[in-house]
Amino acid sequence: MTDSSPHPNSPSEQRFPVVIVGAGPAGLTIGNILRAASVDCLVLEVETREFIEQRPRAGVLEEWAVRGLEQRGLADTLLERAQRHTECEFRFEKARHRFSYLELTGHHHFVYPQPLLVTDLVREYADVRGGAIRFGVRDVQLHGLDSDRPAVSYVDAESGQRQLVHCEFVAGCDGARGVTRTVLPQHARTARHDYGVGWLALLAEAPPSSDCVVFGIHPNGFAGHMARSPEVTRYYLECPPGDDPENWSHDRVWAELQERLGAADRPPLTEGRLIEKRVLDMHNYVVEPMAFGRLFLAGDAAHLTAPIAAKGMNLALHDAFLLGDGLVAFLTKGEQSGLTGYSDACLGRVWDYQEFSQWLSEVYHGTSSGDAYRAGTTLARLRRLFRSPAAAAAFAEQYLGKSPAG
């Protein structure tokens, strides 16, 4: 909630130039950028440190995002441990088709699960750079965002007392269900898109069955294979939106994965115990603008991209680089352009990735739509991808985030 005046019974008051709500990749990256410039800030997180360091999330990072982390001294462990992927593979009509985007562009992906990145970022922020962070906070409230004296209050996990923090800016990095999305003014616009499909997200205790990401395009529905470690593989299966994971037994899951990802010249997938099953309904949204008074949104608080194109963490980092740099420029030099231009600078890339996600969704789901016309045009797109150098180059550009929008 938000109001114009702080909680009247606040027993303790603090002051930080910036309060960051949410300790995900966006919030922690902003915090690290601020601390590197000797700007004090406070990060508030509703979960425990242990929880955010273990929360299962995707792990595909585009090369420009990793270079941005590296430039800010935040990628040492990532560069030591991350896998480098240079190809992906489409399987359709029982055949496999390799797509080498490294050959086309000279660039590659990094695979580094988000919990590992969060662990690196929180260690650097709290343990190395001495940043202030409060875990397990409750009932975060925002005050005076349309004034030059904003404040944030919260209930401290240890004392149970409400704390009040005066600040100059608030960075809303608390995701799709966080408090910062609940205080948007009436003139804010949220554009939404529902794909009308669900994905069963799976983690299997099984070594990867391919050395790259595999996309299965099949009349039964989409399937995806993504290596997570030498012992664990991420799989996705298209399913009805809102489906119950309990409808998918071990045997049913593996039967569908074998069918949808099967190729005539490849052995069956290596099966293993399923350690995670959850259904994700595929939908996107974009909040415009991404700044309101002294509140700046970043990451999933501002925009959601379904995991169709593996863009979410990359967009969060793009926001964080721009907002962190903009805050540092304003607070240390009085330069305002980074903050006044923040929303527009972010939204160029946001909408570019949204469009690519929509295009790729049609490729993934067209053959299983039950519509013969959509199925036919989907297969035409796929064939063009492997027959036309221009089509291949355009796909590689967007797949790697190398397009000129942002």
C-alpha positions as CSV (number, residue, x, y, z in Angstrom):
1,M,0.0,0.0,0.0
2,T,1.0,3.6,-0.3
3,D,0.0,6.8,1.5
4,S,1.3,10.3,1.8
5,S,2.5,10.0,5.4
6,P,4.6,7.3,7.1
7,H,3.2,5.0,9.8
8,P,2.5,7.1,12.9
9,N,3.7,4.6,15.4
10,S,7.1,3.8,13.8
11,P,9.5,3.3,16.7
12,S,12.7,3.5,14.6
13,E,13.7,5.7,11.7
14,Q,16.5,5.3,9.2
15,R,17.8,7.1,6.2
16,F,19.2,5.8,2.9
17,P,19.5,7.5,-0.4
18,V,17.9,4.4,-2.1
19,V,15.6,1.7,-0.9
20,I,15.5,-1.4,-3.1
21,V,12.5,-3.7,-2.6
22,G,13.3,-7.2,-3.7
23,A,16.6,-9.2,-3.6
24,G,16.4,-10.9,-7.0
25,P,18.9,-10.3,-9.9
26,A,17.6,-6.8,-10.6
27,G,17.6,-5.5,-7.0
28,L,20.9,-7.0,-6.1
29,T,22.6,-5.8,-9.3
30,I,21.4,-2.3,-8.6
31,G,22.6,-2.5,-5.0
32,N,26.0,-3.6,-6.1
33,I,26.3,-0.8,-8.6
34,L,25.4,1.7,-5.9
35,R,27.8,0.3,-3.4
36,A,30.6,0.3,-6.0
37,A,30.1,4.0,-6.2
38,S,30.0,4.4,-2.4
39,V,26.2,5.2,-2.4
40,D,24.4,3.8,0.6
41,C,21.2,1.8,0.0
42,L,19.0,-0.7,1.7
43,V,17.6,-3.9,0.2
44,L,14.4,-5.3,1.7
45,E,13.4,-8.9,1.0
46,V,10.4,-10.8,2.2
47,E,12.1,-14.3,2.0
48,T,15.2,-15.6,3.8
49,R,18.6,-15.5,2.3
50,E,18.6,-19.3,2.2
51,F,15.4,-19.3,0.2
52,I,16.5,-16.9,-2.5
53,E,19.8,-18.7,-2.9
54,Q,17.9,-22.0,-3.6
55,R,14.7,-20.8,-5.4
56,P,14.5,-22.8,-8.7
57,R,14.6,-20.4,-11.7
58,A,15.9,-20.5,-15.3
59,G,19.5,-19.9,-16.2
60,V,20.0,-18.7,-19.8
61,L,22.1,-15.5,-19.9
62,E,22.8,-13.6,-23.1
63,E,26.4,-12.6,-23.7
64,W,25.8,-8.9,-23.5
65,A,24.3,-9.4,-20.1
66,V,27.2,-11.3,-18.8
67,R,29.6,-8.7,-20.2
68,G,27.6,-6.1,-18.3
69,L,28.0,-8.0,-15.1
70,E,31.7,-8.5,-15.8
71,Q,32.3,-4.8,-16.4
72,R,30.8,-4.2,-12.9
73,G,32.9,-6.9,-11.2
74,L,30.0,-9.2,-10.7
75,A,30.8,-12.2,-13.0
76,D,34.0,-13.8,-11.7
77,T,32.3,-17.0,-10.4
78,L,29.9,-17.1,-13.3
79,L,32.6,-17.0,-15.9
80,E,34.4,-19.9,-14.1
81,R,31.4,-22.1,-13.8
82,A,28.9,-21.3,-16.5
83,Q,28.3,-23.5,-19.5
84,R,28.8,-21.9,-22.9
85,H,26.2,-22.8,-25.5
86,T,26.8,-22.1,-29.1
87,E,24.0,-24.2,-30.8
88,C,20.4,-25.1,-30.3
89,E,18.4,-27.9,-32.0
90,F,14.9,-28.1,-33.4
91,R,13.2,-31.5,-33.7
92,F,10.2,-31.8,-35.9
93,E,8.8,-34.5,-38.1
94,K,11.1,-37.0,-36.3
95,A,14.2,-35.3,-37.6
96,R,16.7,-33.1,-35.8
97,H,18.0,-29.8,-37.2
98,R,21.0,-28.1,-35.6
99,F,21.2,-24.3,-35.5
100,S,24.7,-22.9,-34.9
101,Y,24.2,-19.3,-33.8
102,L,27.9,-18.9,-33.0
103,E,28.8,-19.5,-36.6
104,L,26.2,-16.9,-37.7
105,T,27.0,-14.2,-35.2
106,G,30.2,-15.0,-33.3
107,H,28.2,-14.9,-30.0
108,H,26.9,-17.5,-27.6
109,H,24.8,-18.1,-24.5
110,F,25.8,-18.8,-21.0
111,V,23.8,-21.3,-18.9
112,Y,24.1,-20.4,-15.2
113,P,21.0,-21.1,-13.0
114,Q,19.5,-18.0,-11.4
115,P,20.0,-19.3,-7.8
116,L,23.8,-19.4,-8.4
117,L,23.8,-15.8,-9.8
118,V,21.7,-14.6,-6.8
119,T,24.1,-16.3,-4.4
120,D,27.0,-14.5,-6.1
121,L,25.3,-11.2,-6.1
122,V,24.1,-11.3,-2.5
123,R,27.5,-12.3,-1.3
124,E,29.2,-9.5,-3.2
125,Y,26.6,-7.0,-2.0
126,A,26.3,-7.9,1.7
127,D,29.6,-9.6,2.5
128,V,32.1,-7.9,0.3
129,R,30.7,-4.4,-0.5
130,G,29.0,-4.0,2.9
131,G,25.5,-3.3,1.6
132,A,22.6,-3.2,4.1
133,I,20.0,-5.9,3.6
134,R,17.0,-7.1,5.6
135,F,15.6,-10.5,5.0
136,G,12.2,-11.9,6.1
137,V,10.6,-8.4,6.3
138,R,6.7,-8.2,6.4
139,D,4.1,-5.7,5.4
140,V,6.2,-3.4,3.3
141,Q,4.5,0.0,2.7
142,L,5.5,2.8,0.4
143,H,4.9,6.5,1.3
144,G,5.1,9.8,-0.5
145,L,6.2,8.5,-3.8
146,D,4.9,11.6,-5.6
147,S,6.8,13.9,-3.3
148,D,10.6,14.7,-2.9
149,R,10.5,12.9,0.5
150,P,9.5,9.3,-0.1
151,A,9.7,6.7,2.6
152,V,9.4,2.9,3.0
153,S,8.2,1.1,6.1
154,Y,8.3,-2.5,7.0
155,V,8.0,-4.9,9.9
156,D,11.4,-6.3,11.0
157,A,11.7,-10.1,11.1
158,E,13.7,-10.2,14.3
159,S,12.1,-7.5,16.5
160,G,8.6,-7.6,15.1
161,Q,8.7,-3.8,15.1
162,R,7.7,-1.5,12.3
163,Q,10.8,0.4,10.9
164,L,10.6,3.6,8.8
165,V,13.2,4.4,6.2
166,H,13.4,7.9,4.6
167,C,15.0,7.9,1.1
168,E,15.3,9.8,-2.1
169,F,14.3,7.0,-4.5
170,V,12.6,3.5,-4.3
171,A,13.6,0.8,-6.8
172,G,10.7,-1.7,-7.2
173,C,12.4,-5.1,-7.9
174,D,10.0,-7.4,-6.1
175,G,8.5,-9.3,-9.0
176,A,5.1,-9.9,-10.4
177,R,3.4,-10.3,-7.0
178,G,5.3,-7.7,-5.0
179,V,4.0,-4.6,-3.3
180,T,5.5,-2.1,-5.7
181,R,3.1,-3.2,-8.5
182,T,0.1,-2.5,-6.2
183,V,0.8,1.2,-6.0
184,L,0.8,2.1,-9.6
185,P,-1.2,5.3,-10.4
186,Q,-4.4,5.2,-12.4
187,H,-2.8,6.5,-15.5
188,A,-0.3,3.6,-15.6
189,R,-1.0,1.2,-18.5
190,T,-0.5,-2.6,-18.1
191,A,-0.6,-4.4,-21.5
192,R,-1.2,-8.1,-21.2
193,H,-1.1,-11.1,-23.4
194,D,-2.3,-14.7,-22.6
195,Y,-0.9,-17.4,-24.9
196,G,-3.7,-19.9,-24.0
197,V,-1.3,-22.7,-23.2
198,G,0.5,-24.1,-20.1
199,W,3.9,-25.6,-19.7
200,L,4.7,-28.4,-17.3
201,A,8.1,-27.4,-15.8
202,L,10.1,-30.4,-14.8
203,L,13.5,-31.0,-13.2
204,A,14.9,-34.5,-13.7
205,E,17.7,-36.2,-11.8
206,A,19.1,-37.3,-15.2
207,P,22.1,-36.2,-17.2
208,P,21.3,-34.1,-20.3
209,S,20.5,-36.1,-23.4
210,S,22.0,-33.5,-25.7
211,D,24.9,-31.1,-25.6
212,C,22.5,-28.1,-26.4
213,V,19.0,-26.8,-25.8
214,V,16.5,-28.8,-27.8
215,F,13.0,-27.6,-28.9
216,G,10.5,-30.4,-29.8
217,I,7.8,-29.2,-32.2
218,H,5.1,-31.9,-32.2
219,P,1.4,-32.4,-32.8
220,N,1.1,-33.6,-29.2
221,G,2.5,-30.3,-28.0
222,F,5.8,-28.5,-27.5
223,A,8.7,-30.1,-25.4
224,G,11.9,-28.5,-24.3
225,H,15.2,-29.9,-23.1
226,M,17.7,-27.6,-21.3
227,A,20.8,-28.9,-19.4
228,R,21.2,-27.5,-15.9
229,S,24.2,-29.5,-14.6
230,P,25.9,-32.8,-15.5
231,E,23.3,-34.6,-13.3
232,V,20.1,-32.5,-13.7
233,T,18.1,-31.6,-16.7
234,R,15.2,-29.1,-17.1
235,Y,12.4,-30.2,-19.3
236,Y,9.2,-28.6,-20.4
237,L,6.0,-30.1,-21.7
238,E,3.1,-28.1,-23.2
239,C,-0.1,-28.9,-21.3
240,P,-3.5,-27.2,-20.8
241,P,-3.4,-24.0,-18.8
242,G,-4.2,-24.6,-15.2
243,D,-3.5,-28.3,-15.5
244,D,-2.8,-30.2,-12.3
245,P,0.8,-31.5,-12.1
246,E,-0.6,-34.6,-10.4
247,N,-2.2,-35.5,-13.7
248,W,1.3,-36.2,-15.0
249,S,2.7,-39.4,-13.6
250,H,6.4,-40.4,-14.0
251,D,5.5,-42.8,-16.8
252,R,3.3,-40.3,-18.6
253,V,5.9,-37.5,-18.5
254,W,8.7,-39.7,-19.9
255,A,6.4,-41.2,-22.6
256,E,5.5,-37.7,-23.8
257,L,9.1,-36.4,-23.6
258,Q,10.4,-39.4,-25.6
259,E,7.7,-38.9,-28.2
260,R,7.9,-35.1,-28.6
261,L,11.7,-35.0,-28.5
262,G,12.3,-38.1,-30.5
263,A,14.4,-38.1,-33.6
264,A,15.2,-41.0,-35.9
265,D,18.9,-40.8,-35.6
266,R,19.1,-40.2,-31.9
267,P,18.9,-42.6,-28.9
268,P,16.1,-42.3,-26.4
269,L,16.3,-39.6,-23.7
270,T,18.1,-40.7,-20.5
271,E,15.3,-40.9,-17.9
272,G,15.5,-40.2,-14.1
273,R,13.6,-39.3,-11.0
274,L,11.4,-36.1,-11.4
275,I,12.3,-33.8,-8.5
276,E,10.1,-30.9,-9.6
277,K,6.7,-30.7,-11.4
278,R,4.8,-27.4,-11.7
279,V,2.5,-25.9,-14.3
280,L,3.3,-22.4,-15.7
281,D,0.5,-20.6,-17.6
282,M,2.1,-18.7,-20.4
283,H,1.3,-15.0,-20.3
284,N,3.2,-11.7,-20.6
285,Y,2.6,-8.2,-19.4
286,V,4.3,-4.8,-19.7
287,V,3.8,-1.8,-17.4
288,E,4.2,1.6,-19.0
289,P,5.8,3.8,-18.0
290,M,8.3,2.1,-15.6
291,A,8.8,5.2,-13.4
292,F,6.3,7.0,-11.2
293,G,7.5,9.9,-9.1
294,R,10.3,8.6,-7.0
295,L,9.5,4.9,-7.8
296,F,11.4,3.1,-10.5
297,L,10.3,-0.5,-11.5
298,A,12.7,-3.1,-12.7
299,G,12.5,-6.8,-13.7
300,D,9.3,-8.7,-13.3
301,A,7.7,-5.8,-11.4
302,A,7.7,-3.9,-14.7
303,H,7.3,-6.7,-17.3
304,L,6.9,-10.4,-17.5
305,T,8.0,-12.6,-20.3
306,A,6.9,-16.2,-20.3
307,P,9.9,-18.6,-20.4
308,I,9.2,-19.2,-24.1
309,A,12.3,-17.3,-25.2
310,A,14.3,-17.4,-22.0
311,K,14.4,-13.6,-21.8
312,G,13.3,-12.7,-18.2
313,M,16.5,-12.6,-16.3
314,N,18.2,-10.8,-19.2
315,L,15.6,-8.0,-19.2
316,A,15.9,-7.7,-15.4
317,L,19.7,-7.2,-15.8
318,H,19.2,-4.7,-18.6
319,D,16.9,-2.7,-16.3
320,A,19.3,-2.9,-13.4
321,F,22.3,-1.7,-15.4
322,L,20.3,1.4,-16.6
323,L,18.7,2.2,-13.3
324,G,21.9,1.6,-11.2
325,D,23.9,3.8,-13.5
326,G,21.2,6.4,-13.6
327,L,20.9,6.5,-9.8
328,V,24.7,6.8,-9.4
329,A,24.9,9.6,-11.9
330,F,22.1,11.6,-10.1
331,L,23.3,11.0,-6.6
332,T,27.0,11.6,-7.2
333,K,27.0,14.2,-10.0
334,G,23.4,15.6,-10.1
335,E,23.0,14.3,-13.7
336,Q,19.3,13.6,-14.4
337,S,19.2,12.2,-17.9
338,G,19.7,8.6,-16.9
339,L,16.6,8.7,-14.6
340,T,14.4,10.8,-16.9
341,G,15.2,8.5,-19.9
342,Y,15.1,5.3,-17.9
343,S,11.6,4.0,-18.8
344,D,12.0,4.7,-22.6
345,A,15.5,3.2,-22.6
346,C,14.2,0.0,-21.0
347,L,11.0,-0.4,-23.0
348,G,12.7,-0.6,-26.4
349,R,14.3,-3.9,-25.5
350,V,11.3,-5.0,-23.5
351,W,8.9,-4.7,-26.5
352,D,11.5,-6.3,-28.8
353,Y,11.7,-9.3,-26.6
354,Q,7.9,-9.5,-26.2
355,E,7.5,-9.6,-30.0
356,F,10.1,-12.3,-30.3
357,S,8.4,-14.3,-27.6
358,Q,5.1,-14.1,-29.5
359,W,6.8,-15.2,-32.7
360,L,8.5,-18.1,-31.1
361,S,5.3,-19.1,-29.3
362,E,3.6,-19.6,-32.7
363,V,6.6,-21.8,-33.8
364,Y,6.4,-23.9,-30.6
365,H,2.6,-24.3,-30.4
366,G,1.3,-24.0,-33.9
367,T,1.5,-27.7,-34.8
368,S,-0.4,-28.7,-31.6
369,S,-3.1,-26.0,-31.9
370,G,-5.6,-28.3,-33.7
371,D,-5.7,-25.8,-36.5
372,A,-4.3,-27.2,-39.8
373,Y,-3.6,-23.8,-41.2
374,R,-1.5,-22.8,-38.1
375,A,0.3,-26.1,-38.3
376,G,1.2,-25.7,-41.9
377,T,2.5,-22.1,-41.5
378,T,4.5,-23.2,-38.4
379,L,6.3,-25.9,-40.4
380,A,6.9,-23.4,-43.2
381,R,8.6,-21.0,-40.8
382,L,10.8,-23.8,-39.5
383,R,11.9,-25.0,-42.9
384,R,12.7,-21.4,-43.9
385,L,14.9,-21.1,-40.8
386,F,17.2,-23.8,-42.2
387,R,17.0,-22.9,-45.9
388,S,17.3,-19.1,-45.8
389,P,20.5,-17.5,-44.5
390,A,18.6,-14.2,-44.1
391,A,15.9,-15.9,-42.0
392,A,18.6,-17.7,-39.9
393,A,20.5,-14.5,-39.3
394,A,17.4,-12.7,-38.2
395,F,16.4,-15.5,-35.8
396,A,20.0,-15.7,-34.3
397,E,20.0,-11.9,-33.8
398,Q,16.8,-12.0,-31.7
399,Y,17.6,-15.3,-30.0
400,L,20.9,-13.8,-28.7
401,G,19.5,-10.4,-27.8
402,K,21.6,-8.7,-30.4
403,S,18.8,-6.8,-32.1
404,P,19.2,-3.0,-32.2
405,A,16.3,-2.2,-29.9
406,G,18.0,-1.2,-26.6
